[in-house]
Amino acid sequence: MHSPQSQTKDDMIGYVMALEAALLPCLPARELQAIDRSPHPSHQIDVERHARDFMEAAKKLQLYFISLQREDQPTKEEILQKDIAMMEEEVKTKTDLIKKQERLIQGWRKELKDQLEKHNVELERV
């Protein structure tokens, strides 16, 4: 069983090999031009077949690269999940901060209450 990554690599190698095979007959451009101008119909058919093979291989390669580009981009669901996770983390951080500030306020209230009692006790003495 191939992993998805090795399968896509095998696909890409296959596409490149198909493109190369389609290009190889086209390499001697002068010969191809001569064949293209040739009055023999079999030569014309060869040129058309090589051109068609090349275009098919190029299209497969193009579609492969487009699919790779799409794989690199996160889906809407992934984007939303990431946003939700960030918001949940922000809520947690802010909740922790609120709790910390509430504890500080409670501490200050206790200190103020203690000071008030202390001042009331002093006032009663006087």
Solvent accessible surface area in square Angstrom, and as a share of the most:
residue,aa,sasa,rsa
1,M,246,1.10
2,H,125,0.56
3,S,58,0.37
4,P,112,0.70
5,Q,149,0.66
6,S,40,0.26
7,Q,76,0.34
8,T,39,0.23
9,K,119,0.51
10,D,63,0.33
11,D,50,0.26
12,M,63,0.28
13,I,78,0.40
14,G,35,0.34
15,Y,58,0.22
16,V,70,0.40
17,M,121,0.54
18,A,44,0.34
19,L,31,0.15
20,E,91,0.41
21,A,63,0.49
22,A,5,0.04
23,L,71,0.35
24,L,96,0.48
25,P,48,0.30
26,C,34,0.20
27,L,120,0.60
28,P,60,0.38
29,A,56,0.43
30,R,212,0.77
31,E,106,0.48
32,L,41,0.21
33,Q,93,0.41
34,A,61,0.47
35,I,56,0.29
36,D,67,0.35
37,R,183,0.67
38,S,22,0.14
39,P,123,0.77
40,H,107,0.48
41,P,99,0.62
42,S,68,0.44
43,H,65,0.29
44,Q,62,0.28
45,I,107,0.55
46,D,54,0.28
47,V,22,0.12
48,E,90,0.40
49,R,100,0.36
50,H,31,0.14
51,A,49,0.38
52,R,132,0.48
53,D,50,0.26
54,F,63,0.26
55,M,120,0.54
56,E,92,0.41
57,A,4,0.03
58,A,30,0.23
59,K,108,0.46
60,K,106,0.45
61,L,23,0.12
62,Q,94,0.42
63,L,94,0.47
64,Y,22,0.08
65,F,97,0.40
66,I,57,0.29
67,S,45,0.29
68,L,57,0.28
69,Q,111,0.49
70,R,167,0.61
71,E,115,0.52
72,D,122,0.63
73,Q,111,0.49
74,P,77,0.49
75,T,78,0.45
76,K,169,0.72
77,E,114,0.51
78,E,90,0.41
79,I,80,0.40
80,L,107,0.53
81,Q,103,0.46
82,K,133,0.56
83,D,52,0.27
84,I,94,0.48
85,A,57,0.45
86,M,120,0.54
87,M,121,0.54
88,E,110,0.50
89,E,103,0.46
90,E,90,0.40
91,V,96,0.55
92,K,123,0.52
93,T,78,0.45
94,K,110,0.46
95,T,56,0.33
96,D,74,0.38
97,L,92,0.46
98,I,96,0.49
99,K,106,0.45
100,K,121,0.51
101,Q,88,0.39
102,E,91,0.41
103,R,149,0.54
104,L,95,0.47
105,I,76,0.38
106,Q,114,0.51
107,G,32,0.31
108,W,139,0.49
109,R,163,0.59
110,K,133,0.56
111,E,105,0.47
112,L,117,0.58
113,K,129,0.55
114,D,72,0.37
115,Q,96,0.43
116,L,108,0.54
117,E,96,0.43
118,K,130,0.55
119,H,105,0.47
120,N,66,0.34
121,V,74,0.43
122,E,83,0.37
123,L,127,0.63
124,E,146,0.65
125,R,192,0.70
126,V,158,0.91
